[in-house]
Amino acid sequence: MSGSAAGPAFQWDIVSDLRAIWQFEFMRNAFEAGTVIALVAGLIGYFVVLRRSSFATHALGHTGFSGAAAAVLVGVQPVYGLLVFTIGTASGMALLGKRASSRDVEIGTVLAFALGLGLLFLSLYQGYATEAYSILFGEVLGISTSQVVFTVYASLVVLAVVALIYRPLLFSSLDEDVAEAKGLPMVALNLAFMVLLAITISIAVQIIGVLLIFALMVTPAAIAVQLTKRVLSAVVVSILIAVTATWAGLFIGWYEPYPVSFFIVGIVFGEYVAIRGMGILRESAFLQAVDVPERAGVVSLRNASLVAVLSQVLLVGGALSLAGTVLSHPGVGWNAGALVRLAPAPVALLGAGATAGVASFLLYFSGFRAMATSSRDFTDPAFLTLAGLLGAALALGGLGMFLAGADYAPSYALAPVAVLFGVPLVVLGLGLSLVGFSGHALGSWRFADRYQDRSLRVAAVLHVVPIVGSSLSFAGFRRALERGSVEARAIAPA
C-alpha cells in the first residue's frame, strides 16, 4: 500500500503525525506486531551471532517459503505452514548436526530438499499464490488483528523458553567444548534453540520477508557485538536497534510509496556499515602514531581552530541570509536552481563555509594524529575527528542528492529516489559531524591535561557552542606555542 496515497502530508510534528498514522487499524496492527517481532528477533539474533548460526537462519527462512506454499495448497493461513516447515527443518538440522558451529552440510542438505518441496507445491496449486509470494518480501501493512494476537502468543512462548534455558544456552553458545565437558545436554539445548529460532523466523517474515530475514535476525546483533562485549548490554542494544529500525521503517513507509521492508533493511544496513567502518578505521594503521614533531601537531591544531571559527561564521551568515530569502520568496521551496539565482551570495557563503569546515576537520585530524606520536591519549580524538570528516562528506553528498532530486522531480524518473536517499545521508552525516565535534572537545581536554592549560578545559566544555569553543581552543593552542611549552615537553624524559 502506498504511504503517500494513504496518509496525510508530513507535518514535522511527530505527535500529530503518529496520531494520524495510528487512527488506522492496519497501521496499529503493523506497529504492534512489528514491535513484538523486533523484540524477539533482537534477542534470538544475539544467540544466532554467538553460535555462528547465520546460515541456519538463512536456510530456515527459505524453507519457510516452502511451508507457506504448502499451506496455500491445502487452504490454511501461510503462517501455519511456515511454523510446521521451519520447526521440522530446524529439528532435522539440530539432530543431524551435533555442533552448532559445524552444521553446514546438514543445513545445506535440508535446505535443498525443502526448496524442492516448495517448487512442487507451487506447481500443484492451480490459483494465484499471492499469499505465499508475499512471504518472500513481507507484508507488514497487511497483518490482521488475529495475526497480531498469534504473534504475541508465539513471542511469549519464545521469551518464556529463553528465560528458562538462558544460562545453559548462553554457556553453550560461548564455548561448546567446555559446556559439553561440564555435562550440559548439548543435543537438547541445540534442539531447543533451533526450534526457538524457527518460531521467531516464522513470525518475523510477516514484516521483513524470507529474502530479507537477515535484517532483523542477524544485523542488529552483529552491530551490538561490535559496540559492547557485555552480554546483557549487547542483548539490549540488539533489541533497541531492531525495534527502532522497525518503527522508523513503518513511519517512513507511511509517507513514501516504497516497501516498508526496504526501509527497515536500509536502516539496519546503514547502521552496520557505519559501525563496522568506524571500527576498521579505529584499528587501522592510518590512525596510529606517525613520526612528526609534536610542535607541528600543535601548529595544525591552532590552525584548525582558526579555520573552524571562520567556517562557522560563514555558515551562520549564509544560513541566516538564505533563510531571509526563502521567507521573502516562499514559492522557491527546495528548488536548487531558483535558490542559486535568487540568493547567490548566501549560497556562496554556505559553500565557502562548508569547504572551510572540511579543511578544519582535516587539520584537526592531522594535529591529533601527530600528537599521538608521544601520547596514545590522542588516538581517540583523531579517530572521532576522522568520523566527523566522513560525516561532513556524507552530509554534503546527501544534500546535493536531495536538492537535485527535488529540482528535477517533475521531469526525471529517478528524482524521488535521489530525495529518498539524500535525507538519511544528510541525517547520518550530521550525526557523524557531531561525533567529530566531540573529538575536538576530547582532544582539547587531553591537551589541557598534558600542558596544564585551564582555559583549554573551558574550551572543551564550550564546544557545544562551536564558535566560542573553537575560538578559545585557538587561543589556548597559540599560547602553548608562544610559551615554548611544546619544545620543553618534547625533550622532557618520558
C-alpha positions in Angstrom: 0.0 0.0 0.0 1.4 3.4 -0.9 2.2 5.5 2.1 1.9 8.8 0.2 -1.5 7.7 -1.0 -2.8 6.6 2.4 -1.7 9.2 4.8 -1.6 13.0 5.1 1.5 15.0 4.3 4.3 15.0 6.8 3.8 17.9 9.3 7.1 17.9 11.2 5.1 17.4 14.4 5.9 13.8 15.4 3.0 13.6 17.9 0.4 14.8 15.4 1.9 12.6 12.7 1.7 9.5 14.9 -1.9 10.2 15.8 -2.7 10.5 12.1 -1.0 7.2 11.4 -2.5 5.3 14.4 -6.1 6.2 13.5 -6.0 3.4 11.0 -6.3 -0.2 12.3 -3.9 -1.7 9.9 -1.1 0.7 11.0 -1.8 0.0 14.6 -1.6 -3.7 13.9 1.7 -3.1 12.0 3.3 -1.2 14.8 2.1 -3.7 17.5 3.3 -6.8 15.5 6.4 -5.1 14.4 7.4 -4.1 17.9 6.9 -7.6 19.3 8.7 -9.3 16.4 11.6 -6.9 16.6 12.0 -7.5 20.3 12.1 -11.3 19.9 14.3 -11.1 16.8 16.8 -8.9 18.6 17.1 -11.3 21.5 17.3 -14.5 19.5 19.6 -12.8 16.9 22.2 -12.3 19.6 22.4 -16.0 20.2 22.5 -16.6 16.4 25.6 -14.4 16.2 27.2 -16.1 19.2 26.6 -19.6 17.9 27.6 -18.7 14.3 24.3 -19.9 13.0 23.7 -17.2 10.4 23.5 -19.8 7.6 20.8 -21.7 9.6 18.8 -18.5 9.8 19.1 -18.1 6.0 18.1 -21.7 5.4 15.1 -21.7 7.7 13.8 -18.5 6.1 13.9 -20.2 2.7 12.3 -23.4 3.9 9.6 -21.3 5.5 8.6 -20.2 2.0 8.0 -23.9 1.1 5.8 -24.2 4.2 3.8 -21.2 3.1 3.3 -22.7 -0.3 2.1 -26.0 1.3 -0.3 -24.0 3.4 -1.7 -22.2 0.4 -2.1 -25.6 -1.3 -4.2 -27.1 1.5 -6.1 -23.8 2.1 -4.8 -22.6 5.5 -3.0 -19.5 6.6 0.6 -19.4 5.3 2.0 -18.7 8.8 0.9 -22.2 10.0 2.8 -23.8 7.1 5.8 -21.6 8.0 5.7 -22.9 11.5 5.4 -26.6 10.6 8.2 -26.4 8.0 10.6 -24.3 9.9 10.2 -26.3 13.1 10.6 -29.6 11.2 13.7 -28.5 9.3 15.2 -26.9 12.4 14.7 -30.1 14.3 16.4 -32.0 11.5 19.3 -29.6 11.4 19.8 -29.9 15.2 19.6 -33.7 15.3 21.7 -34.3 12.2 24.5 -31.9 13.3 25.8 -32.3 16.8 27.6 -28.9 17.0 26.1 -25.5 16.1 29.3 -24.3 14.5 29.7 -27.2 12.1 26.4 -28.0 10.5 26.9 -26.5 7.1 26.5 -29.8 5.2 23.4 -30.8 7.1 21.8 -27.4 6.7 22.5 -27.3 3.0 21.1 -30.8 2.5 17.8 -30.0 4.4 17.6 -26.6 2.6 17.8 -28.2 -0.9 15.1 -30.7 -0.1 12.8 -28.1 1.4 13.1 -25.8 -1.6 12.4 -28.7 -3.9 9.2 -29.3 -2.0 8.2 -25.7 -2.3 8.6 -25.8 -6.0 6.4 -28.9 -6.1 3.7 -27.3 -4.0 3.6 -24.2 -6.2 3.4 -26.3 -9.4 0.4 -28.2 -7.9 -1.5 -25.1 -6.9 -3.9 -24.0 -9.6 -4.7 -20.5 -8.4 -2.7 -17.3 -7.7 -0.4 -18.0 -4.8 -0.1 -14.3 -3.8 -0.1 -15.1 -0.1 2.8 -17.4 -0.5 4.7 -15.0 -2.7 4.1 -12.1 -0.2 6.1 -14.2 2.3 9.2 -13.5 0.2 9.4 -9.8 1.0 6.9 -9.4 3.9 3.6 -7.6 4.1 3.6 -5.9 7.5 0.8 -3.5 6.4 -1.5 -6.4 5.7 -1.3 -8.0 9.2 -4.7 -8.6 10.7 -5.7 -8.3 14.3 -5.9 -12.2 14.7 -2.3 -12.4 13.3 -1.2 -9.8 15.9 -2.7 -11.9 18.6 -1.0 -15.0 17.2 2.3 -13.2 17.0 2.1 -12.0 20.6 1.3 -15.5 22.0 4.1 -17.1 19.9 6.6 -14.4 21.1 5.6 -15.0 24.7 6.3 -18.7 24.3 9.8 -17.9 22.8 10.6 -15.4 25.6 9.4 -17.9 28.3 11.6 -20.7 27.0 14.6 -18.4 26.6 14.2 -17.3 30.3 14.1 -21.0 31.4 17.2 -22.1 29.5 19.1 -18.7 29.4 22.1 -19.7 31.4 22.9 -23.1 29.9 22.1 -21.7 26.4 24.5 -18.8 26.9 27.2 -21.1 28.3 26.9 -23.5 25.3 26.8 -20.6 22.9 30.1 -19.1 24.2 32.1 -22.4 24.3 30.6 -25.6 23.1 33.6 -27.7 24.2 33.6 -26.6 27.8 29.8 -26.8 28.0 29.9 -30.4 26.8 32.7 -31.2 29.2 30.6 -29.8 32.1 27.9 -32.3 31.2 25.3 -29.9 29.7 22.7 -31.7 27.4 24.1 -30.3 24.1 21.6 -32.1 21.9 18.6 -30.9 23.8 19.9 -27.3 24.0 20.7 -27.3 20.3 17.2 -28.6 19.5 15.5 -26.1 21.8 17.4 -23.2 20.3 16.7 -24.3 16.7 13.0 -24.6 17.5 13.0 -21.1 19.1 14.8 -19.8 16.0 12.2 -21.5 13.7 9.3 -19.9 15.6 11.0 -16.4 15.6 11.6 -16.6 11.8 8.1 -17.7 11.2 6.6 -14.6 12.8 9.4 -12.3 11.6 8.9 -13.0 7.9 5.5 -11.3 8.2 7.2 -7.9 8.3 10.5 -8.4 6.7 10.1 -11.4 4.3 12.0 -14.5 3.7 14.6 -13.0 1.5 15.4 -10.1 3.9 15.2 -12.0 7.2 18.9 -11.2 8.0 17.9 -7.6 8.5 16.2 -8.3 11.8 17.6 -11.7 12.8 21.4 -11.1 12.3 22.3 -7.5 11.6 21.1 -5.8 14.9 23.0 -8.4 16.9 26.1 -8.1 14.7 26.0 -4.3 15.4 25.6 -4.9 19.1 28.6 -7.2 19.4 30.7 -4.5 17.7 29.6 -1.9 20.3 29.9 -3.9 23.5 31.3 -7.2 24.8 28.9 -7.4 27.8 26.1 -9.9 27.3 23.2 -8.0 28.8 24.3 -4.7 27.2 24.6 -6.5 23.8 21.2 -8.0 24.1 19.6 -4.7 25.0 21.4 -2.9 22.1 20.4 -5.6 19.6 16.7 -5.3 20.7 16.8 -1.4 20.6 18.3 -1.4 17.1 15.7 -3.9 15.8 12.8 -2.1 17.4 13.8 1.4 16.3 14.6 0.3 12.8 11.1 -1.3 12.6 9.4 1.8 13.9 11.4 4.1 11.6 10.7 1.8 8.6 6.9 1.9 9.3 6.9 5.6 9.9 8.8 6.4 6.7 6.8 3.8 4.7 3.6 5.6 5.6 4.7 8.7 3.7 6.7 7.1 0.9 5.3 4.8 -1.8 8.0 2.2 -1.3 8.1 -1.1 0.5 8.4 -0.9 4.3 10.8 -3.9 4.2 13.2 -1.8 2.2 13.3 0.9 4.8 13.9 -1.5 7.6 16.7 -3.3 5.7 18.2 0.0 4.6 18.3 1.5 8.1 20.0 -1.5 9.8 22.4 -2.0 6.8 23.4 1.7 7.0 24.0 1.3 10.8 26.1 -1.8 10.3 28.2 -0.3 7.6 28.8 2.9 9.7 29.7 0.9 12.9 31.8 -1.6 11.1 33.6 1.0 9.0 34.4 3.1 12.1 35.8 0.0 13.9 38.0 -0.7 10.9 39.3 2.8 10.9 39.8 2.8 14.6 42.1 -0.2 14.3 43.9 0.8 11.1 47.5 1.9 10.8 46.2 5.2 9.5 45.3 6.3 13.0 48.5 5.1 14.7 51.4 7.3 15.7 53.5 8.9 13.0 57.0 10.3 13.0 56.0 14.0 13.1 57.4 16.6 15.6 54.9 17.4 18.3 55.2 21.1 17.6 53.9 20.5 14.1 50.9 18.8 15.6 50.1 21.8 17.8 50.5 24.2 14.9 48.0 22.1 13.0 45.6 22.2 15.9 45.9 26.0 16.2 45.3 26.5 12.5 42.4 24.0 12.6 40.7 26.0 15.4 41.1 29.3 13.4 39.7 27.7 10.2 36.8 26.2 12.2 35.9 29.7 13.6 35.9 31.1 10.0 33.8 28.1 8.8 31.2 28.6 11.5 30.9 32.3 10.9 30.4 31.8 7.2 27.9 29.0 7.7 25.8 31.1 10.2 25.9 34.1 8.0 25.0 32.2 4.9 22.2 30.3 6.7 20.6 33.5 8.0 20.8 35.2 4.6 19.3 32.2 2.9 16.5 31.9 5.4 15.6 35.6 4.7 15.5 34.9 1.0 13.3 31.8 1.5 10.9 33.7 3.7 10.6 36.5 1.3 10.1 34.1 -1.6 8.0 31.2 -0.1 7.4 29.7 -3.5 11.0 28.8 -4.1 10.9 25.9 -1.7 13.7 23.4 -2.3 14.3 24.4 -5.9 18.1 24.5 -6.0 18.3 26.4 -9.3 15.9 29.1 -8.1 17.8 29.4 -4.8 21.1 30.0 -6.6 19.5 32.6 -8.9 17.7 34.5 -6.1 20.4 34.3 -3.4 23.9 33.7 -5.0 25.7 35.4 -2.1 24.2 33.3 0.7 24.7 30.1 -1.3 28.4 31.2 -1.9 28.8 31.8 1.8 27.4 28.4 2.7 29.7 26.7 0.1 32.8 28.6 1.4 31.8 27.7 5.0 31.4 24.0 4.2 34.7 24.0 2.4 36.4 25.6 5.4 34.7 23.2 7.7 36.1 20.2 5.8 39.6 21.8 5.9 39.3 22.3 9.7 38.4 18.6 10.2 41.5 17.7 8.1 43.7 20.0 10.1 42.3 18.7 13.4 42.9 15.1 12.3 46.5 15.9 11.2 47.2 17.6 14.5 45.8 14.9 16.8 47.5 12.2 14.8 50.8 14.0 15.1 50.2 14.4 18.9 49.7 10.6 19.1 53.4 10.3 18.4 54.2 11.0 22.0 50.9 10.0 23.7 48.2 7.5 22.8 45.7 9.7 24.5 45.2 11.5 21.2 44.4 8.4 19.2 40.7 8.6 20.2 40.4 12.3 19.2 42.0 11.5 15.9 39.5 8.7 15.3 36.5 10.8 16.2 37.7 13.7 14.1 38.1 11.3 11.1 34.5 10.2 11.7 33.4 13.8 11.6 35.2 14.3 8.3 33.4 11.4 6.9 30.1 12.8 8.2 30.8 16.2 6.6 31.3 14.4 3.2 28.1 12.4 3.6 26.0 15.4 4.6 27.2 17.4 1.6 26.6 14.5 -0.7 23.2 13.8 0.7 22.2 17.5 0.5 23.3 17.5 -3.1 21.2 14.4 -3.9 18.2 15.9 -2.1 18.3 19.2 -3.8 18.9 17.7 -7.2 16.0 15.2 -6.7 13.7 18.0 -5.6 14.7 20.2 -8.5 14.3 17.5 -11.2 11.3 15.7 -9.7 8.7 16.7 -12.4 10.9 15.5 -15.3 13.3 12.8 -14.1 12.1 9.3 -13.1 14.9 8.7 -10.6 14.4 12.1 -8.8 12.3 10.6 -6.0 15.0 8.0 -5.3 17.6 10.8 -5.0 15.4 12.6 -2.5 14.7 9.3 -0.6 18.4 8.5 -0.2 19.5 12.1 0.3 17.6 12.7 3.5 19.1 9.7 5.5 22.6 10.6 4.2 22.2 14.2 5.5 21.0 12.9 8.9 23.8 10.3 9.2 26.3 12.9 8.0 25.2 15.5 10.6 25.3 12.8 13.3 28.9 11.9 12.4 29.8 15.6 12.2 28.6 15.9 15.8 30.9 13.0 16.7 33.7 15.0 15.1 33.0 18.0 17.3 33.1 15.7 20.3 36.6 14.6 19.1 37.7 18.2 19.1 36.4 18.7 22.6 38.0 15.5 23.8 41.3 16.5 22.2 41.2 19.9 23.8 40.6 18.4 27.2 43.5 16.0 26.9 45.8 18.7 25.6 44.9 20.8 28.6 45.8 17.9 30.9 49.1 17.4 29.1 50.1 21.0 29.2 48.2 22.2 32.3 46.2 24.8 30.5 42.9 25.5 32.3 41.5 27.7 29.5 41.5 24.7 27.1 39.4 22.7 29.6 36.8 25.5 29.4 37.1 25.4 25.6 36.5 21.7 25.6 33.2 22.2 27.6 32.2 25.1 25.4 32.5 23.2 22.2 28.7 22.8 22.5 28.7 26.4 21.3 31.1 25.8 18.3 32.2 29.4 17.6 33.0 30.0 21.3 34.7 26.7 21.8 36.8 26.9 18.7 37.9 30.5 19.5 39.0 29.5 23.0 40.8 26.5 21.6 42.7 28.7 19.1 43.8 31.0 21.9 44.9 28.0 24.0 46.9 26.3 21.3 48.6 29.7 20.4 49.6 30.3 24.0 51.2 26.9 24.2 53.3 27.6 21.2 54.3 31.1 22.4 55.3 29.8 25.8 57.6 27.2 24.3 56.0 24.5 26.4 55.8 22.3 23.4 59.5 22.2 23.0 60.0 21.7 26.7 57.5 18.9 26.7 59.0 17.2 23.7 62.5 17.0 25.2 61.4 16.1 28.7 62.0 12.4 29.8 59.0 10.1 29.4 
